[in-house]
């Protein structure tokens, strides 16, 4: 890699990165709460992954007690995310089941269906034709009067 490429990349990062002050000015207690829970999930998943890595790669005995602890911590932080986003866990599970039923009819896995991702193609078709509105629900951290919603094709705000 050339020195000029490295310098150009550093300049690009400096130009494109959102300034910390701008991020700080946009924070609300609700956003901080959501960030806290997202950071918690990420951290706990990393800890669980490390335990699995030791079992799979280093052939250590699997530490079920640690896995149980980490899974409980993940559930804790996920519950905080659901609450912050005003999303019901049952709704999320049903949406996941519906998505996978489209991808894998009769819940039959094949590599071909995994590559085709029929559920994603349907969403892509809707976005292309401008039929999808991803506005967050009223009262959620980014919904309603807070003014955050999905920006559709051609950067047209859908709210």
DOZANU-639053 format. One record per residue: residue number from 1; residue in one letter; x, y, z of N, C-alpha, C in turn; chain. Coordinates in Angstrom, 1 decimal. Layout:
<rs>
    i  aa     nc1     nc2     nc3    cac1    cac2    cac3     cc1     cc2     cc3  ch
  NUM   a       X       Y       Z       X       Y       Z       X       Y       Z   A
...
</rs>
This chain:
<rs>
    i  aa     nc1     nc2     nc3    cac1    cac2    cac3     cc1     cc2     cc3  ch
    1   x     0.9    -1.2     0.0     0.0     0.0     0.0     0.9     1.2     0.0   A
    2   x     0.5     2.2    -0.8     1.4     3.4    -0.9     1.0     4.4     0.2   A
    3   x     2.0     5.2     0.5     1.8     6.2     1.5     0.7     7.2     1.0   A
    4   x     0.6     7.5    -0.2    -0.5     8.4    -0.7    -1.9     7.8    -0.5   A
    5   x    -2.0     6.5    -0.8    -3.3     5.8    -0.6    -3.7     5.9     0.9   A
    6   x    -2.7     5.7     1.8    -3.0     5.8     3.2    -3.4     7.2     3.6   A
    7   x    -2.7     8.2     3.1    -3.1     9.6     3.4    -4.4    10.0     2.8   A
    8   x    -4.7     9.5     1.6    -6.0     9.8     1.0    -7.1     9.1     1.8   A
    9   x    -6.9     7.9     2.2    -7.9     7.2     3.1    -8.1     8.0     4.4   A
   10   x    -7.1     8.4     5.0    -7.2     9.2     6.2    -8.0    10.5     6.0   A
   11   x    -7.7    11.2     4.9    -8.5    12.4     4.6   -10.0    12.1     4.3   A
   12   x   -10.2    10.9     3.6   -11.6    10.5     3.4   -12.3    10.3     4.7   A
   13   x   -11.7     9.6     5.6   -12.3     9.3     6.9   -12.6    10.6     7.7   A
   14   x   -11.6    11.5     7.7   -11.8    12.7     8.4   -13.0    13.5     7.8   A
   15   x   -13.1    13.5     6.5   -14.2    14.2     5.8   -15.6    13.6     6.0   A
   16   x   -15.6    12.2     6.0   -16.9    11.6     6.1   -17.4    11.3     7.5   A
   17   x   -16.5    11.1     8.5   -16.9    10.7     9.8   -17.8    11.8    10.4   A
   18   x   -18.9    11.4    11.0   -19.7    12.4    11.7   -19.0    12.9    13.0   A
   19   x   -18.9    14.2    13.1   -18.2    14.7    14.3   -18.8    14.3    15.6   A
   20   x   -18.0    14.0    16.6   -18.5    13.6    17.9   -19.4    14.6    18.5   A
   21   x   -19.1    15.9    18.3   -20.0    17.0    18.8   -21.4    16.9    18.3   A
   22   x   -21.5    16.6    17.0   -22.8    16.5    16.3   -23.6    15.3    16.9   A
   23   x   -22.8    14.2    17.1   -23.5    13.0    17.7   -24.0    13.4    19.1   A
   24   x   -23.1    14.0    19.9   -23.5    14.3    21.3   -24.7    15.3    21.3   A
   25   x   -24.7    16.2    20.4   -25.9    17.2    20.4   -27.2    16.5    20.0   A
   26   x   -27.1    15.4    19.3   -28.3    14.7    18.9   -28.8    13.7    19.9   A
   27   x   -28.0    13.4    21.0   -28.4    12.4    22.0   -29.6    12.8    22.8   A
   28   x   -30.4    11.9    23.1   -31.5    12.0    24.1   -31.3    10.9    25.1   A
   29   x   -32.0    11.0    26.3   -31.9     9.9    27.2   -32.4     8.6    26.6   A
   30   x   -33.4     8.6    25.7   -33.9     7.4    25.1   -32.8     6.8    24.2   A
   31   x   -32.1     7.6    23.4   -31.1     7.1    22.5   -29.9     6.6    23.3   A
   32   x   -29.6     7.2    24.4   -28.5     6.7    25.3   -28.9     5.3    25.9   A
   33   x   -30.1     5.2    26.3   -30.6     3.9    26.8   -30.5     2.8    25.8   A
   34   x   -31.0     3.1    24.6   -30.9     2.2    23.5   -29.4     1.8    23.2   A
   35   x   -28.6     2.8    23.1   -27.1     2.6    22.9   -26.6     1.7    23.9   A
   36   x   -26.9     1.9    25.2   -26.4     1.1    26.3   -26.8    -0.4    26.1   A
   37   x   -28.1    -0.6    25.8   -28.5    -2.0    25.6   -27.9    -2.6    24.4   A
   38   x   -27.7    -1.9    23.3   -27.0    -2.4    22.1   -25.6    -2.8    22.4   A
   39   x   -24.9    -1.9    23.2   -23.5    -2.2    23.6   -23.5    -3.4    24.4   A
   40   x   -24.5    -3.6    25.3   -24.5    -4.7    26.2   -24.7    -6.0    25.4   A
   41   x   -25.6    -6.0    24.5   -25.8    -7.2    23.6   -24.5    -7.6    22.9   A
   42   x   -23.9    -6.6    22.3   -22.6    -6.8    21.6   -21.5    -7.4    22.5   A
   43   x   -21.4    -6.8    23.6   -20.4    -7.3    24.6   -20.6    -8.7    25.0   A
   44   x   -21.9    -9.0    25.4   -22.2   -10.3    25.9   -22.1   -11.4    24.8   A
   45   x   -22.5   -11.1    23.6   -22.4   -12.0    22.5   -20.9   -12.3    22.3   A
   46   x   -20.1   -11.3    22.4   -18.6   -11.5    22.3   -18.1   -12.5    23.3   A
   47   x   -18.6   -12.3    24.5   -18.2   -13.2    25.6   -18.6   -14.6    25.4   A
   48   x   -19.9   -14.8    24.9   -20.4   -16.1    24.6   -19.6   -16.7    23.4   A
   49   x   -19.3   -15.9    22.4   -18.5   -16.4    21.3   -17.1   -16.9    21.7   A
   50   x   -16.5   -16.2    22.7   -15.2   -16.6    23.2   -15.3   -18.0    23.8   A
   51   x   -16.4   -18.2    24.6   -16.5   -19.5    25.2   -16.7   -20.6    24.2   A
   52   x   -17.5   -20.3    23.1   -17.7   -21.3    22.1   -16.4   -21.5    21.3   A
   53   x   -15.6   -20.5    21.1   -14.3   -20.6    20.4   -13.4   -21.5    21.2   A
   54   x   -13.3   -21.3    22.5   -12.4   -22.2    23.3   -12.9   -23.7    23.2   A
   55   x   -14.2   -23.9    23.1   -14.7   -25.3    22.9   -14.4   -25.8    21.5   A
   56   x   -14.7   -25.1    20.5   -14.5   -25.5    19.1   -13.1   -25.6    18.7   A
   57   x   -12.3   -24.5    18.9   -11.0   -24.4    18.3   -10.0   -25.0    19.3   A
   58   x   -10.1   -24.8    20.6    -9.0   -25.3    21.5    -9.4   -26.6    22.2   A
   59   x   -10.6   -27.1    21.8   -11.0   -28.4    22.4   -11.1   -28.4    23.9   A
   60   x   -11.4   -27.2    24.5   -11.6   -27.2    25.9   -13.0   -27.7    26.2   A
   61   x   -13.2   -28.2    27.4   -14.5   -28.6    27.9   -15.4   -27.4    27.8   A
   62   x   -16.6   -27.6    27.3   -17.6   -26.5    27.2   -18.0   -26.0    28.6   A
   63   x   -18.0   -24.7    28.8   -18.4   -24.1    30.1   -19.8   -23.7    30.0   A
   64   x   -20.7   -24.7    30.4   -22.2   -24.5    30.4   -22.6   -23.4    31.3   A
   65   x   -21.9   -23.3    32.5   -22.3   -22.3    33.5   -22.0   -20.9    32.9   A
   66   x   -20.9   -20.7    32.3   -20.6   -19.4    31.7   -21.6   -19.1    30.5   A
   67   x   -21.9   -20.1    29.7   -22.8   -19.9    28.6   -24.2   -19.5    29.1   A
   68   x   -24.6   -20.2    30.2   -25.9   -19.8    30.8   -25.9   -18.4    31.3   A
   69   x   -24.8   -18.0    31.9   -24.7   -16.6    32.4   -24.7   -15.6    31.2   A
   70   x   -23.9   -15.9    30.2   -23.9   -15.0    29.0   -25.2   -14.9    28.3   A
   71   x   -25.9   -16.0    28.1   -27.2   -16.1    27.5   -28.2   -15.3    28.3   A
   72   x   -28.1   -15.4    29.6   -29.0   -14.6    30.5   -28.7   -13.1    30.3   A
   73   x   -27.5   -12.7    30.2   -27.1   -11.3    30.0   -27.6   -10.8    28.7   A
   74   x   -27.5   -11.6    27.7   -28.0   -11.3    26.3   -29.5   -11.0    26.4   A
   75   x   -30.2   -11.9    27.1   -31.7   -11.8    27.2   -32.0   -10.4    27.9   A
   76   x   -31.2   -10.1    28.9   -31.4    -8.9    29.7   -31.4    -7.7    28.8   A
   77   x   -30.3    -7.6    28.0   -30.1    -6.5    27.1   -31.1    -6.5    26.0   A
   78   x   -31.4    -7.6    25.4   -32.5    -7.7    24.4   -33.8    -7.2    24.9   A
   79   x   -34.1    -7.5    26.1   -35.4    -7.0    26.7   -35.4    -5.5    26.8   A
   80   x   -34.2    -4.9    27.1   -34.1    -3.4    27.1   -34.3    -2.8    25.7   A
   81   x   -33.7    -3.5    24.7   -33.9    -3.1    23.3   -35.4    -3.1    22.9   A
   82   x   -36.0    -4.2    23.2   -37.4    -4.3    22.8   -38.2    -3.2    23.5   A
   83   x   -37.9    -3.0    24.7   -38.6    -1.9    25.4   -38.3    -0.5    24.9   A
   84   x   -37.1    -0.3    24.6   -36.7     1.1    24.0   -37.3     1.3    22.7   A
   85   x   -37.5     0.3    21.9   -38.1     0.4    20.5   -39.6     0.2    20.5   A
   86   x   -40.2    -0.1    21.6   -41.6    -0.5    21.7   -42.0    -1.6    20.8   A
   87   x   -41.1    -2.6    20.8   -41.4    -3.8    20.0   -41.7    -5.0    20.9   A
   88   x   -42.7    -5.7    20.6   -43.1    -6.8    21.4   -42.3    -8.0    20.9   A
   89   x   -41.7    -8.8    21.8   -40.9    -9.9    21.4   -41.7   -10.9    20.6   A
   90   x   -42.9   -11.2    21.0   -43.7   -12.1    20.2   -43.9   -11.7    18.8   A
   91   x   -44.1   -10.3    18.6   -44.2    -9.8    17.2   -42.9   -10.0    16.4   A
   92   x   -41.8    -9.8    17.1   -40.5   -10.0    16.4   -40.3   -11.5    16.0   A
   93   x   -40.7   -12.4    16.9   -40.6   -13.8    16.6   -41.5   -14.2    15.5   A
   94   x   -42.7   -13.7    15.5   -43.7   -14.0    14.4   -43.1   -13.4    13.1   A
   95   x   -42.6   -12.2    13.1   -42.0   -11.6    11.9   -40.9   -12.5    11.3   A
   96   x   -40.0   -13.0    12.3   -38.9   -13.8    11.8   -39.4   -15.1    11.2   A
   97   x   -40.4   -15.7    11.8   -41.0   -16.9    11.3   -41.6   -16.7     9.9   A
   98   x   -42.3   -15.6     9.7   -42.9   -15.3     8.4   -41.8   -15.1     7.4   A
   99   x   -40.8   -14.4     7.8   -39.6   -14.1     6.8   -39.0   -15.5     6.4   A
  100   x   -38.8   -16.3     7.4   -38.1   -17.6     7.1   -39.1   -18.6     6.3   A
  101   x   -40.4   -18.4     6.5   -41.3   -19.3     5.8   -41.3   -18.9     4.3   A
  102   x   -41.1   -17.6     4.0   -41.0   -17.1     2.6   -39.7   -17.6     2.0   A
  103   x   -38.6   -17.6     2.8   -37.3   -18.0     2.3   -37.3   -19.5     2.1   A
  104   x   -37.9   -20.2     3.1   -37.8   -21.7     3.1   -39.2   -22.2     3.2   A
  105   x   -39.9   -22.4     2.1   -41.3   -22.9     2.1   -41.3   -24.2     2.9   A
  106   x   -42.3   -24.4     3.8   -42.5   -25.5     4.7   -41.3   -25.7     5.6   A
  107   x   -40.5   -24.6     5.8   -39.3   -24.6     6.6   -38.3   -25.7     6.2   A
  108   x   -38.2   -25.8     4.8   -37.2   -26.8     4.3   -36.0   -26.1     3.8   A
  109   x   -34.9   -26.2     4.5   -33.7   -25.5     4.1   -33.0   -26.2     2.8   A
  110   x   -32.6   -25.3     1.9   -31.7   -25.7     0.8   -30.7   -24.6     0.7   A
  111   x   -29.5   -25.0     0.2   -28.5   -23.9    -0.1   -29.0   -23.0    -1.2   A
  112   x   -29.7   -23.5    -2.2   -30.3   -22.6    -3.2   -31.2   -21.6    -2.7   A
  113   x   -32.1   -22.0    -1.8   -33.1   -21.0    -1.2   -32.3   -20.0    -0.3   A
  114   x   -31.3   -20.5     0.3   -30.5   -19.6     1.2   -29.8   -18.5     0.3   A
  115   x   -29.4   -18.9    -0.9   -28.8   -17.9    -1.8   -29.8   -17.0    -2.5   A
  116   x   -30.9   -17.6    -2.8   -32.0   -16.8    -3.5   -32.6   -15.7    -2.6   A
  117   x   -32.8   -16.1    -1.3   -33.4   -15.2    -0.3   -34.7   -14.5    -0.8   A
  118   x   -35.6   -15.4    -1.1   -36.9   -14.9    -1.7   -37.5   -13.8    -0.8   A
  119   x   -37.4   -13.8     0.5   -38.0   -12.8     1.3   -37.3   -11.5     1.1   A
  120   x   -36.0   -11.4     0.8   -35.3   -10.2     0.5   -35.7    -9.6    -0.8   A
  121   x   -35.9   -10.5    -1.8   -36.2   -10.0    -3.1   -37.6    -9.3    -3.1   A
  122   x   -38.5    -9.8    -2.3   -39.8    -9.2    -2.2   -39.7    -7.8    -1.6   A
  123   x   -38.9    -7.6    -0.6   -38.7    -6.3     0.1   -38.0    -5.4    -0.9   A
  124   x   -37.0    -5.9    -1.6   -36.3    -5.1    -2.6   -37.3    -4.6    -3.7   A
  125   x   -38.2    -5.5    -4.2   -39.2    -5.1    -5.2   -40.1    -4.0    -4.6   A
  126   x   -40.5    -4.1    -3.4   -41.3    -3.1    -2.8   -40.6    -1.7    -2.7   A
  127   x   -39.3    -1.8    -2.3   -38.5    -0.5    -2.2   -38.4     0.1    -3.6   A
  128   x   -38.1    -0.7    -4.6   -37.9    -0.1    -5.9   -39.1     0.6    -6.4   A
  129   x   -40.3     0.0    -6.1   -41.5     0.7    -6.5   -42.1     1.6    -5.5   A
  130   x   -41.4     1.9    -4.4   -41.8     2.9    -3.5   -43.0     2.6    -2.6   A
  131   x   -43.2     1.3    -2.4   -44.4     0.9    -1.7   -44.2     0.6    -0.2   A
  132   x   -43.0     0.8     0.3   -42.6     0.4     1.6   -42.4     1.6     2.5   A
  133   x   -43.0     1.7     3.7   -42.8     2.7     4.6   -42.3     2.1     5.9   A
  134   x   -41.2     2.5     6.3   -40.6     1.9     7.5   -40.6     2.9     8.7   A
  135   x   -41.6     3.8     8.8   -41.7     4.7     9.8   -41.9     4.0    11.2   A
  136   x   -41.1     4.5    12.2   -41.2     3.8    13.5   -42.5     4.2    14.2   A
  137   x   -43.0     3.4    15.1   -44.3     3.6    15.7   -44.2     4.9    16.6   A
  138   x   -45.4     5.5    16.7   -45.5     6.7    17.6   -45.1     6.3    19.0   A
  139   x   -44.3     7.2    19.6   -43.8     6.9    21.0   -42.6     6.1    21.1   A
  140   x   -42.1     5.5    20.1   -40.8     4.8    20.2   -39.7     5.9    20.1   A
  141   x   -38.5     5.5    20.4   -37.4     6.5    20.6   -37.2     7.3    19.3   A
  142   x   -37.5     6.8    18.2   -37.4     7.5    16.9   -38.6     7.7    16.1   A
  143   x   -39.8     7.4    16.7   -41.0     7.5    16.0   -41.8     8.7    16.3   A
  144   x   -42.9     8.9    15.6   -43.8    10.0    15.9   -43.2    11.3    15.8   A
  145   x   -43.4    12.1    16.8   -43.0    13.5    16.8   -41.5    13.7    16.8   A
  146   x   -40.7    12.7    17.1   -39.2    12.8    17.1   -38.7    13.0    15.7   A
  147   x   -39.5    12.5    14.7   -39.2    12.7    13.3   -38.2    11.8    12.6   A
  148   x   -38.0    10.6    13.1   -37.1     9.7    12.4   -37.9     8.6    11.7   A
  149   x   -37.7     8.5    10.4   -38.3     7.4     9.7   -37.4     7.0     8.5   A
  150   x   -37.8     5.9     7.9   -37.0     5.4     6.8   -36.9     6.4     5.6   A
  151   x   -35.8     6.6     5.0   -35.7     7.4     3.8   -35.7     6.5     2.6   A
  152   x   -36.7     6.6     1.8   -36.9     5.7     0.7   -36.0     6.0    -0.5   A
  153   x   -36.4     5.4    -1.6   -35.6     5.5    -2.8   -35.5     7.0    -3.2   A
  154   x   -34.4     7.4    -3.7   -34.1     8.7    -4.1   -34.1     9.7    -2.9   A
  155   x   -33.8     9.1    -1.7   -33.7     9.9    -0.5   -35.0    10.7    -0.2   A
  156   x   -36.1    10.1    -0.5   -37.4    10.8    -0.3   -37.9    10.3     1.1   A
  157   x   -38.0    11.2     2.0   -38.4    10.9     3.4   -39.9    10.4     3.3   A
  158   x   -40.2     9.3     4.0   -41.5     8.7     3.9   -42.4     9.2     5.1   A
  159   x   -41.9    10.0     5.9   -42.8    10.4     7.1   -43.6    11.7     6.7   A
</rs>
